Amino acid sequence: RTPEEWAWLSRGLEEALLQFIASAEGLGWKIRGALYEAHYVPVMRALADARRRGVDVQLIIHWKLGAWSEDRKVWTQRGPQHLNMWALEDAGLMDAGCLHRRTQLHSAAIGHNKFFVLVEPGDKVVAVWTGSTNVTSGAIFGHSNVGHVIREPAICKQYLAYWDRLRHDPQRKDMAALNEEETPLPSADDALGPGGLAPSETRVLFSPRLRWAAALDFFAQLVLGARQCVAFTAAFGIGREIAPALLKRDRIPVYLLLEGEGSRASGREIIRDLRKRPNVCVAIGTHVDAAQAEAAAGGSWVPEFLTGLNTHVKYVHTKILLVDPLSDCPIVVSGSANFSRASMESNDENMLVVRGNRDLADKYAGEFFRIFEHMRFRNECEAAEDAKKQAAPGEGLYCRCGDVAPPRVCLKEGPNKGRRYRVCAKPRGEQCGFFLWLEEVEDEAQKEANRIAQLPWPQKTLGHSKFFGALERRMFSSLTRPAASPETSPEHSPVASDDGGVGVDEELEVTGVVEDAGPGASPSSASASSPIAAPLHVDMGDPGGGAPAIAAPSSGRSDGEAAPETQPAPLIPRPFPADLVGQAIQATKELLGVDSNSSRGKSAYREARDALAFAVGALPEQAARTRVLEILEEMDSRFIARVKTTWRPFLISVLQCLGEDKSTITKLSRQHRLAMM
């Protein structure tokens, strides 16, 4: 590839990391690094150049000893130390006295950190580079990653202390006890917020930990405390410790960006269960294999292919959890750990938890949804291709006996001759009465396709069901009203910058970045972008430079000047937005029109009832919304399909709670011969 192509694939990540290392100017400066994979030659040579400038460079490298395999009769490598050794030798660092080998890791544990600490003369810790990016070509130019720079003094000092503990190569148990003591979990205080986090707080968690289950439960509590949406990435499937919390969030949008369904059967089952939820949208890393054939046939697809730099994780490598990222008090979790038991119990890891920084959350959300949209679109294309390969519409339909209803063609002379249908396979006299013209299935499928084609963004791409549309309108409704002034402090201020790290999009191996800029950086980066992703640049603030300006978020918030004392405004009940009320009323009327006594009456009732429940769930929390949900529960408890009067009167009460016009309610009552409850 040409230099221009490599620059496009990096889109700022390589440049930002090299610039971070170059900021150590000379004598008196120190760089402290802890790395799992360290074999991208330009970065390793940059560290060697820093040493030649007089910078004190010290690196902790994952270096587990090989093990003898009696079955295979060979020595097996445990990790990337053979590649690390080669790159360190090439850079002249192997025998320079600057390496600390991390070997005392139990069983299958790994030294999974990817951070650098920058110390200026006088032993003042000024910045930390962390995130999910290994020092490899595949991490920088291949799968999705984040580089995140912190300048908050207290957090930076914690990273340096953690590095100092690691350099002695301690046993896991000793290291875990120290990590629990130095970076404890927040106390469970519901008055503070999800997970016990204060309204404006930055916290770091280091692994391994003695109370690993409590750490995973902390992340689960953050998910359970979500009020608008959850966005979550997983490179190796979803662990059983986090899955229950995701499954319980059934009334807000949940976005999952995955490398795949995972290698374990239990993990695949969890993802299948989540896919069934109408409020969950899943995007899995992929590229469209049919693109070349489509292009050869004169289609509009450009051939898609991977760089080949990664064989294990090809697409999604970020470790991100976003809770209510568009709210007044968002939570961002990012770092090296995979939200798994191994990452908390055994591995060397670091995770940042930031609450209340709206600009930081905006940038993470923009990067998350950039890659999510990229993959979700291709998932839809693959699903469409798979559908074309399937048999005729209706394949796999079951009759009331529970058996597959085979397709047949009408041969009887008359207007129906040649029409295709499905019928119970049993002999006449034993049939259950199931019968379906296949043209009706095709017509319904075409109507649905036409409806989806006319949907506006983001409904069209993020979810075709009307359930999900209602939830998304609730999530985005806060963007249409004036927002409170964002909170900024000298210790914690994000800034957008022209020259910052950006989301890297390989030819579908997409790499995201969140990177550093200093105070005074230009807040105009959102305009310079590739067709797929906009640049983003995050700085956690320079305490010596005061509170920098905040770039206007791309989401359209009208932020005013920030005051350091400003706290995030709590989410409070607001009047029902007119568009959400309109959707709930329309869903109520659609349910009123369902004939529960027909052949598909029960399923039609359930579909319409679910649509109404999600439309109501999208409304702001207040007494009327709660009352409507109670009415729907009572309606379900009394539902009898053959007796419409057991459930329809409840819908009149729903319309009253939603404030529908009295004349309309009276008209509907007469139309359906119902008495008001």
C-alpha positions in Angstrom: 0.0 0.0 0.0 1.0 3.6 -0.5 1.9 6.0 2.3 -1.4 7.7 1.7 -3.4 4.5 2.2 -1.6 3.7 5.4 -2.3 7.3 6.6 -6.0 6.8 5.8 -6.1 3.5 7.7 -4.4 5.1 10.7 -6.4 8.4 10.5 -4.4 9.8 13.4 -3.8 6.9 15.8 -0.2 6.2 14.8 0.6 9.9 14.6 -1.0 10.6 18.1 0.9 7.8 19.8 4.2 8.9 18.2 3.5 12.5 19.2 2.8 11.4 22.8 6.2 9.7 23.0 7.9 12.7 21.3 6.5 15.0 23.9 9.2 13.7 26.3 11.7 16.3 25.3 15.0 15.1 26.9 17.0 14.9 30.1 14.8 14.7 33.2 11.8 13.3 31.3 10.5 9.8 32.0 8.3 7.3 30.0 6.9 4.3 31.9 5.1 1.7 29.8 3.3 -1.5 30.4 2.6 -3.5 27.2 1.1 -6.8 26.2 2.1 -6.7 22.5 5.1 -4.4 21.6 6.2 -5.2 18.1 5.2 -2.2 15.9 8.6 -1.1 14.8 8.0 2.7 14.4 6.8 3.0 17.9 9.6 0.9 19.4 12.1 3.0 17.4 10.5 6.1 18.7 11.1 4.9 22.3 14.7 4.2 21.4 15.0 7.7 20.0 13.6 9.1 23.2 16.4 7.2 25.1 19.0 8.8 22.9 17.5 12.3 23.8 18.2 11.5 27.4 14.6 10.3 28.3 14.5 7.6 31.0 12.4 4.9 29.3 11.4 1.8 31.3 9.0 -0.8 29.9 7.1 -3.7 31.5 6.6 -6.4 28.8 4.4 -9.5 28.9 7.0 -12.3 29.0 5.5 -15.6 30.1 7.8 -18.5 29.8 7.2 -21.2 27.2 5.7 -24.5 28.3 6.5 -28.0 27.3 3.6 -29.9 25.6 4.0 -33.6 26.2 1.2 -34.4 23.7 2.7 -32.3 20.9 6.4 -32.8 21.9 7.1 -29.1 21.4 7.7 -25.9 23.4 4.6 -23.7 23.2 4.7 -19.9 23.3 2.4 -18.2 25.8 1.7 -14.8 24.2 3.5 -12.5 21.8 6.9 -12.4 23.5 8.7 -13.9 20.5 7.5 -11.0 18.3 8.1 -8.5 21.2 11.7 -9.9 21.4 12.3 -9.3 17.7 11.0 -5.7 17.7 12.9 -4.8 20.9 16.1 -6.3 19.4 15.5 -4.3 16.2 15.1 -1.0 18.2 18.1 -1.7 20.3 16.1 -1.9 23.5 16.6 -5.6 24.2 19.9 -5.2 26.1 19.5 -1.5 27.1 18.6 -2.2 30.7 15.1 -0.7 30.3 13.0 -3.8 30.2 11.1 -5.5 33.1 9.7 -8.9 32.1 6.3 -9.8 33.4 6.5 -13.5 34.0 4.7 -14.2 37.4 1.2 -14.6 35.8 -0.8 -17.6 36.9 -2.2 -20.2 34.5 -3.6 -18.6 31.3 -3.4 -15.0 32.6 -1.7 -12.3 30.5 -0.1 -8.9 31.1 -2.8 -7.2 29.0 -2.0 -3.6 29.7 -1.4 -1.0 26.9 -0.4 2.2 28.6 2.3 4.8 28.9 2.9 7.3 31.7 4.6 10.6 30.9 6.7 12.2 33.7 8.3 15.6 33.3 11.4 16.9 35.2 10.8 17.2 38.9 8.9 13.9 38.9 5.6 15.6 38.0 3.2 13.1 36.2 1.6 15.0 33.4 -0.2 12.5 31.2 -1.2 8.8 30.6 -1.9 7.1 27.2 -4.2 4.2 27.7 -7.0 2.4 25.9 -7.4 -0.8 23.9 -4.6 -0.3 21.4 -1.7 -2.8 21.4 1.5 -1.6 19.9 1.1 -3.7 16.7 0.4 -2.9 13.1 -2.9 -4.8 13.3 -4.1 -2.7 16.2 -3.2 0.6 14.6 -4.3 -0.1 11.1 -6.7 -3.0 11.5 -9.4 -3.8 14.0 -11.3 -1.1 16.0 -9.4 0.5 18.9 -9.3 3.5 21.2 -6.3 5.5 22.3 -7.2 7.7 25.3 -5.0 10.4 27.0 -5.6 11.4 30.6 -4.1 14.6 32.2 -5.9 14.5 35.5 -3.1 14.5 38.1 -4.7 12.2 40.6 -5.5 9.5 38.0 -2.0 9.9 36.4 -0.4 9.3 39.8 -2.4 6.1 40.3 -1.2 4.8 37.0 2.4 5.5 37.9 2.0 3.8 41.3 0.4 0.8 39.5 3.3 0.6 37.1 5.7 0.7 40.0 4.0 -2.3 41.6 4.1 -4.2 38.4 7.8 -3.7 37.7 8.6 -6.0 40.6 6.8 -8.8 38.8 4.7 -9.8 41.8 2.5 -12.9 42.2 -1.1 -12.5 41.3 -2.5 -12.8 44.8 -0.2 -10.0 46.1 -0.9 -7.8 43.1 -4.7 -8.3 43.5 -4.6 -7.3 47.2 -2.7 -4.1 46.4 -5.1 -3.2 43.5 -8.1 -3.6 45.8 -6.5 -1.3 48.3 -5.3 1.3 45.9 -8.3 1.4 43.5 -11.4 0.3 45.5 -14.8 0.0 44.0 -17.2 2.8 44.8 -19.6 2.1 47.7 -23.1 1.1 46.7 -25.0 4.4 47.3 -28.1 4.7 45.2 -28.3 8.4 46.2 -25.1 9.1 44.2 -26.1 7.3 41.0 -25.5 4.1 39.1 -22.8 1.9 40.7 -22.3 4.5 43.5 -20.6 7.0 41.2 -20.8 10.7 42.0 -22.4 13.0 39.4 -19.0 14.1 38.2 -16.3 11.5 38.9 -13.3 9.8 37.2 -12.2 6.5 38.6 -9.7 3.9 37.5 -9.8 0.2 38.3 -6.7 -2.0 38.0 -6.6 -5.8 37.7 -6.0 -8.5 38.9 -8.5 -8.1 41.8 -9.4 -10.3 44.7 -13.1 -9.3 44.4 -13.3 -9.8 40.7 -17.0 -10.7 40.9 -17.8 -7.4 42.6 -16.0 -5.6 39.9 -18.1 -7.2 37.2 -21.2 -6.6 39.3 -20.2 -2.9 39.4 -20.3 -2.8 35.6 -23.6 -4.7 35.6 -25.1 -2.1 38.0 -24.1 0.7 35.6 -26.1 -1.1 32.9 -29.1 -1.6 35.2 -29.0 2.1 36.2 -29.3 3.2 32.5 -32.3 5.4 31.8 -31.9 6.2 28.1 -29.7 3.7 26.3 -26.7 1.3 26.7 -23.9 0.9 24.1 -21.5 -2.0 24.6 -18.7 -3.6 22.7 -17.4 -7.1 23.1 -14.5 -8.7 21.2 -14.9 -12.2 22.6 -18.6 -12.6 23.3 -20.7 -11.4 26.3 -19.8 -12.9 29.6 -22.4 -14.5 31.8 -21.7 -11.9 34.6 -22.8 -8.9 32.4 -25.5 -10.7 30.3 -28.3 -10.7 32.9 -28.1 -6.9 33.2 -28.3 -6.5 29.5 -31.3 -8.8 29.3 -33.1 -6.9 32.0 -32.9 -3.6 30.2 -36.0 -4.3 28.2 -37.5 -0.7 28.0 -34.5 1.3 26.6 -32.4 0.8 23.5 -29.5 -1.5 23.9 -26.8 -1.5 21.2 -24.3 -4.3 21.0 -21.2 -4.1 18.8 -19.5 -7.5 18.6 -16.6 -9.2 16.9 -18.7 -12.4 16.8 -21.0 -14.5 18.9 -18.0 -16.0 20.8 -16.5 -19.4 21.0 -18.6 -20.7 23.9 -22.0 -22.2 23.5 -23.3 -20.3 26.5 -22.2 -17.0 25.0 -23.8 -17.7 21.7 -27.0 -18.6 23.5 -26.9 -15.2 25.3 -26.5 -13.3 22.1 -29.4 -15.3 20.5 -31.6 -14.4 23.5 -30.6 -10.7 23.2 -31.3 -10.7 19.4 -34.9 -11.7 20.2 -35.5 -8.6 22.2 -37.2 -5.8 20.2 -35.2 -3.1 22.1 -31.8 -4.7 21.3 -29.8 -3.9 18.1 -26.8 -6.1 17.4 -24.0 -5.4 14.9 -21.4 -8.0 14.2 -18.1 -7.4 12.5 -18.1 -8.4 8.9 -17.4 -7.4 5.3 -19.6 -8.3 2.3 -18.1 -11.3 0.5 -20.5 -10.9 -2.3 -19.3 -7.4 -3.1 -16.8 -8.5 -5.8 -19.4 -10.6 -7.6 -21.9 -7.8 -7.4 -19.4 -5.4 -8.8 -18.5 -7.8 -11.6 -22.2 -8.0 -12.5 -22.4 -4.3 -13.0 -23.7 -3.6 -9.4 -22.8 -0.6 -7.3 -20.6 -2.4 -4.7 -16.9 -1.6 -4.4 -14.9 -4.8 -3.7 -14.3 -5.1 0.0 -11.4 -6.9 1.7 -9.4 -6.9 4.9 -5.8 -5.9 5.4 -4.8 -9.3 6.6 -2.9 -7.8 9.6 -5.2 -9.6 12.1 -6.1 -13.3 12.2 -7.6 -13.6 15.7 -9.7 -10.4 16.0 -10.5 -8.9 12.6 -13.0 -6.2 13.3 -13.9 -5.1 16.9 -11.3 -4.9 19.6 -12.5 -1.9 21.7 -13.7 -2.5 25.3 -16.3 0.2 25.7 -19.4 0.6 27.8 -21.5 3.7 27.4 -24.5 4.4 29.7 -26.9 7.2 28.7 -24.2 8.8 26.5 -26.6 11.5 25.3 -28.0 12.4 28.7 -27.0 15.2 31.1 -25.0 12.7 33.2 -23.4 10.1 30.9 -21.0 7.3 31.9 -18.0 6.1 29.8 -16.1 3.0 30.6 -13.0 2.3 28.5 -9.7 0.5 28.8 -7.9 -2.8 28.2 -10.2 -5.3 30.0 -12.9 -7.4 28.1 -15.5 -7.2 30.9 -14.8 -10.9 31.6 -13.8 -13.0 34.7 -10.3 -13.5 33.4 -9.8 -9.7 32.8 -10.8 -8.9 36.4 -9.4 -12.0 38.3 -6.2 -12.9 36.6 -4.9 -10.5 33.9 -3.0 -7.2 34.3 -5.6 -4.7 33.1 -6.8 -1.1 33.6 -10.2 0.5 33.1 -11.3 4.1 33.2 -14.8 5.0 34.5 -15.9 8.6 33.8 -19.3 10.0 34.8 -20.6 13.5 34.0 -18.3 14.4 31.1 -20.8 15.1 28.3 -18.2 16.1 25.6 -16.2 12.9 26.2 -19.3 10.8 26.0 -20.3 12.6 22.7 -17.0 11.6 21.2 -17.2 8.0 22.4 -20.8 7.7 21.2 -19.9 9.2 17.8 -17.1 6.6 17.4 -19.2 3.8 18.6 -22.2 4.5 16.3 -19.9 5.1 13.4 -18.6 1.6 13.5 -22.0 0.2 14.6 -23.7 1.7 11.5 -20.8 0.4 9.3 -21.3 -3.1 10.5 -25.0 -3.1 11.0 -25.6 -2.1 7.3 -23.4 -5.1 6.2 -25.3 -7.4 8.5 -28.5 -6.3 6.8 -27.0 -6.9 3.4 -25.9 -10.4 4.4 -29.3 -11.2 5.8 -30.9 -10.0 2.5 -28.6 -12.2 0.5 -29.3 -15.2 2.8 -33.0 -14.6 2.4 -32.6 -14.8 -1.4 -31.0 -18.1 -1.1 -33.8 -19.5 1.0 -36.7 -21.3 -0.5 -40.0 -19.7 -1.4 -41.7 -17.4 1.2 -43.4 -19.3 3.9 -40.7 -22.1 4.1 -40.7 -23.6 7.5 -44.3 -22.5 8.3 -45.9 -24.8 10.8 -49.6 -25.8 10.9 -51.6 -26.0 14.1 -50.5 -29.6 14.6 -46.9 -28.4 15.0 -45.7 -30.0 11.8 -44.3 -28.3 8.8 -47.0 -27.4 6.3 -45.6 -28.4 2.8 -46.0 -26.2 -0.2 -48.4 -27.2 -2.9 -49.8 -25.9 -6.2 -53.5 -25.7 -6.9 -54.3 -27.9 -10.0 -58.1 -27.6 -9.9 -59.6 -25.8 -12.9 -60.8 -22.3 -11.9 -59.5 -18.9 -10.9 -57.1 -20.3 -8.4 -55.3 -22.7 -10.7 -51.5 -22.4 -10.5 -51.6 -20.6 -7.1 -49.2 -21.8 -4.4 -50.5 -22.6 -0.9 -49.6 -24.4 2.3 -51.9 -26.8 4.1 -51.7 -29.3 6.9 -49.9 -32.4 5.7 -52.2 -34.9 7.4 -54.8 -36.9 5.4 -58.2 -35.3 5.0 -60.4 -35.8 8.0 -57.3 -35.5 10.3 -56.2 -32.1 9.2 -56.1 -29.2 11.7 -57.6 -26.7 9.3 -54.5 -24.8 8.5 -54.4 -23.2 5.1 -52.4 -20.3 3.7 -52.0 -18.8 0.2 -48.3 -18.0 -0.3 -49.1 -14.9 -2.3 -50.4 -13.4 0.9 -47.0 -14.0 2.6 -45.2 -12.5 -0.4 -47.5 -9.4 -0.3 -46.9 -8.9 3.4 -43.1 -9.2 2.9 -43.2 -6.7 0.1 -45.3 -4.3 2.1 -42.9 -4.5 5.0 -39.9 -3.9 2.6 -41.6 -0.9 1.2 -42.4 0.5 4.7 -38.8 0.1 5.8 -37.5 1.8 2.6 -39.6 4.9 3.4 -38.4 5.1 7.1 -36.1 8.1 7.9 -32.7 7.7 9.5 -32.0 6.4 12.1 -35.0 4.1 12.2 -34.2 2.7 8.8 -30.7 1.6 9.8 -30.9 1.1 13.6 -34.1 -0.9 13.8 -37.0 -1.7 11.5 -39.5 -2.5 14.3 -41.8 0.2 15.5 -40.9 -0.9 19.1 -37.3 0.2 18.6 -38.4 3.4 16.9 -40.4 4.5 19.9 -37.4 3.8 22.2 -35.0 5.7 20.0 -37.3 8.7 19.8 -37.3 8.8 23.6 -33.5 8.7 23.6 -33.0 11.4 21.1 -35.8 13.7 22.4 -33.4 15.3 24.8 -31.5 16.7 21.9 -34.4 18.8 20.7 -34.8 20.8 23.9 -32.4 23.4 25.3 -29.7 21.6 27.3 -28.1 22.7 30.6 -24.6 24.2 30.4 -22.0 21.5 30.3 -19.8 21.1 33.3 -16.1 21.8 32.9 -13.3 21.7 35.4 -9.5 22.3 35.1 -8.9 18.7 35.9 -11.4 17.1 33.5 -12.1 18.9 30.2 -12.5 17.4 26.8 -11.4 19.4 23.7 -11.9 18.7 20.0 -8.7 19.2 17.9 -7.8 19.4 14.3 -4.7 17.2 14.6 -6.1 14.6 16.9 -6.5 10.9 16.7 -9.5 9.7 14.7 -11.5 6.6 14.1 -9.5 4.4 11.7 -11.5 2.6 9.1 -9.6 -0.1 7.3 -11.2 -1.6 4.2 -13.9 -2.7 6.7 -11.5 -3.6 9.5 -12.5 -0.4 11.3 -10.3 1.1 14.1 -11.6 3.8 16.3 -9.5 6.3 18.3 -10.0 8.7 21.1 -6.8 10.7 21.5 -5.1 13.7 23.2 -4.7 17.4 22.5 -3.4 20.2 24.8 -5.2 23.3 26.0 -5.8 25.8 23.3 -6.3 23.1 20.6 -8.8 24.1 17.9 -12.3 22.9 18.6 -13.2 22.3 14.9 -12.2 18.7 14.2 -15.6 17.5 13.3 -15.4 18.9 9.8 -12.3 17.0 8.6 -13.4 13.5 7.9 -13.4 10.6 5.5 -16.8 9.6 4.0 -17.1 6.9 6.7 -16.0 8.6 9.9 -15.3 12.0 11.4 -12.1 12.7 13.3 -12.4 12.9 17.1 -9.9 14.1 19.7 -10.3 13.9 23.4 -8.1 15.5 26.1 -8.9 15.0 29.8 -7.6 18.5 30.6 -4.4 20.2 31.5 -4.6 21.5 35.1 -2.0 24.1 34.3 -3.8 25.7 31.5 -7.2 26.3 33.0 -10.5 25.1 31.6 -10.2 24.9 27.8 -13.1 25.7 25.5 -15.5 23.0 24.6 -16.4 22.2 21.0 -20.1 22.2 20.2 -21.1 18.6 20.2 -22.1 17.2 16.8 -25.4 16.0 18.3 -26.7 19.5 18.1 -26.8 20.5 21.8 -26.8 24.3 22.4 -24.2 24.4 25.1 -23.4 27.6 26.9 -20.3 28.6 28.9 -19.5 26.2 31.6 -18.8 27.0 35.2 -16.5 24.7 37.3 -19.2 24.5 40.0 -21.9 23.3 37.6 -23.1 19.8 38.4 -24.9 17.6 35.9 -28.6 18.3 35.8 -30.6 15.3 37.1 -33.0 13.6 34.8 -36.5 14.8 35.9 -40.0 14.0 34.5 -41.0 16.3 31.7 -44.4 16.8 29.9 -45.1 14.1 27.4 -43.6 15.1 24.0 -46.3 15.5 21.4 -44.8 13.1 18.9 -44.4 10.3 21.5 -47.9 10.7 22.7 -49.2 10.6 19.1 -47.4 7.3 18.6 -48.8 5.8 21.8 -52.3 6.9 20.8 -51.9 5.5 17.3 -50.6 2.2 18.8 -53.7 2.1 21.0 -56.0 2.6 18.1 -54.2 -0.2 16.1 -54.7 -2.6 19.0 -58.4 -1.6 19.2 -58.7 -2.7 15.6 -57.2 -6.2 16.2 -59.7 -9.1 15.8 -58.5 -11.4 18.5 -61.1 -14.0 17.4 -59.5 -14.5 14.0 -57.1 -17.4 13.0 -54.0 -15.3 13.9 -55.8 -13.2 16.5 -53.7 -14.1 19.5 -50.4 -13.4 17.8 -51.8 -10.2 16.3 -52.9 -9.1 19.7 -49.5 -9.8 21.2 -47.7 -7.9 18.5 -50.0 -4.9 18.8 -49.9 -5.0 22.5 -46.1 -5.1 22.6 -46.0 -2.2 20.2 -48.2 -0.2 22.5 -46.2 -1.1 25.6 -43.0 0.0 24.0 -44.6 3.2 22.7 -45.8 4.0 26.3 -42.4 2.9 27.7 -40.8 5.6 25.5 -42.7 8.3 27.4 -41.0 10.3 30.2 -41.4 8.6 33.6 -44.4 10.1 35.5 -47.7 9.0 37.0 -49.7 8.8 33.8 -47.1 6.6 32.1 -47.1 4.3 35.2 -50.9 4.2 35.2 -51.0 3.2 31.6 -48.5 0.3 32.1 -50.6 -0.9 35.0 -53.7 -0.8 32.9 -52.0 -2.9 30.2 -50.9 -5.5 32.8 -54.4 -5.8 34.1 -55.7 -6.1 30.5 -53.3 -9.0 29.8 -54.5 -10.8 33.0 -58.1 -10.7 31.8 -57.5 -11.3 28.1 -59.7 -13.9 26.4 -59.2 -14.1 22.7 -62.8 -15.0 21.9 -64.3 -12.4 24.1 -63.1 -9.0 22.9 -64.9 -7.2 25.7 -62.4 -8.7 28.2 -59.6 -6.4 26.9 -60.9 -3.7 24.6 -62.4 -1.5 27.4 -59.0 -1.1 29.0 -57.8 0.7 25.8 -60.4 3.4 26.3 -58.9 4.0 29.7 -55.4 4.2 28.1 -56.6 6.8 25.6 -58.0 8.8 28.5 -54.7 8.7 30.4 -52.9 9.8 27.2 -55.1 12.8 26.9 -56.9 11.9 23.7 -59.8 14.1 22.6 -63.1 13.2 24.4 -65.1 13.3 21.2 -62.6 10.8 19.6 -62.8 8.5 22.6 -66.6 8.6 22.5 -66.6 7.8 18.8 -64.3 4.8 19.3 -66.4 3.6 22.2 -69.5 3.6 20.0 -67.7 2.1 17.1 -66.5 -0.9 19.2 -69.6 -0.9 21.4 -67.5 -0.4 24.5 -68.4 1.2 27.9 -65.8 3.6 29.4 -64.2 2.1 32.5 
